[in-house]
Amino acid sequence: MNLNRTLLFLTVIVAFYSCKPTSSVVTTKYEEDLSVYRDSLIAEYQREEDQEELSDENKPDNQPEASVNMQSLDVTQKIDDLIDTLNILGQSRKFVQGYTVQVYNGRNREDAFKAKERVYSLELGFEPEVVYVQPNFKVKIGQYLERIEARRVQNKLAVEFNTAIVIPDRIYIK
């Protein structure tokens, strides 16, 4: 018993010392002198300003500024082409990602059809469908684009079906 306590004590001490942070981090301060370049950049900037002032003095006041070529800035055609491309891609899609409410999931076919009949007996206006995905039968209700719409239906069915869940599903476009 005493030996076990000693071993436990030594294990705890070793664990604490192994968790001790090491101080092997070496930091070096980075320094760079850019003053050599500063003077040449300031002189170049001053020359550009002087040239602009000279060109402004030579320009008459009634002469308009240089016009901008609006044809080069027009992106309407590019945007129209992009929209057309997106429309073509959208037409080729056969489904969108959506949600459905699943009220039954199991291997028994009879139980699946009983669940479907129970949904009809609630008279809430839902159209349940039985889907067989090997090896399980699933009873699904509705096709919704937004999860919140599916959650509303789930809340209505929660009294009768406590295992009803909202699942992601493909909604096929007709």
N, C-alpha and C positions, 0 to 999 in steps of 0.2 A: 504494500500500500504506500509506504514511504518512498519507494523507488519510483512508483508511478507519479507521485506528486513532484518529485525532483525532475523527472523527465518532462513533465508538463511545464514546470517553471522554466527550464532551460529552453524549451521550444518557444515559449512566449517571448523570452528575452531575445532569442535569435530572430524571431519574426519582427520584433520592434526595431532591432538594429538593421535588419535588411530593408526596412521601409524608410530608413533615415535618408534624407535627400543628400546627394553628393554635391560638393561645391567645386566641380571641375569646369564650370562655365567661365570661359575667358572672353572678356569684352575688350574690343579695341575701338578706339575713337577714330572715326574717319574724318580726315581733313583734306581739303583741296583748295588751293589758292586760285581763284578765277579773276583776280584783279588784273592780270596780264591781258586778258581779253576785253575787259570792261572799257578801257580807254579807246581801243580801236572801234568797238561797237558804238560808243557814244559819238565819236567823230564821224562815223559813217551815217548815223542817224541825223546828225546836224547837217551834213551835206545834202541829204535827201530833202530835208525841210527847206533849205536854202533854194534848192532847184525848184521846189513846188512854189515858193513865193515868187521866184522870178517868172515862172510860167503864168502864174495868176496875174502878175502886173502887166504882162504883154497881151492878155486877153481883153477884148472890149467887153463892156458891161452888157450890151444888148445881144451878144452872141449866146445862144443856148448851149447848155452843157452837152457833152457827147451823148447821143441817144443809145439806149441799151437795146440790143437785138432781142425782141420779144419772142421771135420764132424759136430761138435756141432755148428759151426758158419754158416753152409750152410743153407740158407733159400730158395733155389731155388724151392724145392718141395712145400713149403708153398705158395710161390708166384704163382706157377703153379695152385695149387688147388684153390686159390682165383680168378685167372683169369677165370678158368673153371666155377666157381660159378657165376661170373658176366656175362659170356656168356649165361649161362642157364637162368638167370634172364632177360637178354636183349632179348632173343628169345621169352619169354613169354609176353613181352609187345606188345600191339596191337596198340598203338599210341604214338606219341611224342608231346611235347608242341611246338606250332609254332604260326604263325600269318597269317591273311588273310585280304583282303581289302573289306570293306563293303560299297557298293555304295547306297543301299536303305534299309530302315527299316520302315515298315508301315503295316497297316491292309488291304490295298486294293490290291487284287490279280492282278487286271489288271495293276495297276501302277507298280507293281513288274516286270511283264513281259514286260512292256514298257521300264523300266530301263534296263532290260536284252537286249532287242533289240537295245537300244541306245548304249550299250557297243559294241555289234556286229557291229553297223554302224560306229563306230570310226575306225574299221579295224586296231586295234593295236595288234591283235593276242591273246587276252585274252579269256578264256573260263569261262563266268559267270555261276553261278548256283543259282537257286531260292530255298531257304530253308524255310520251314514253321515251326516256333517255336511258338506254340499257345500263343497269338492270332496274332502274327506278321509274315509277310513275309519279308525275308531278301534276298538281292542279294549280293552274295560274289564272289570275284575274287581271284583265286590262293591260293596256300598253300606254305608258306615260313617258313624256319627254323629260319631265322634272321629277326629282325624288320627292318633293313636297306633295305633289299630287298623289303619288303612290302611297305616301304616309297617311294621307287623309282616308284613303280606302282601307288601309291596314287598320287604322283606328276604329273604323266602323265594323270591321270583321273581327276585331280582337276579343269581343265578348264571346262569340261562338267558336272562334279558332284562335286559341292562345299561342299556337305555333306559327301564326301567319307572319311572314317576313317580306321585306322589300328586297328584291334582288336585281342586279343589273341584267339587262336583256337586250337583244337586238330587236328593233322594230323595223319590219320589212315595209318598204315603200311600194305602194301599188301604182 
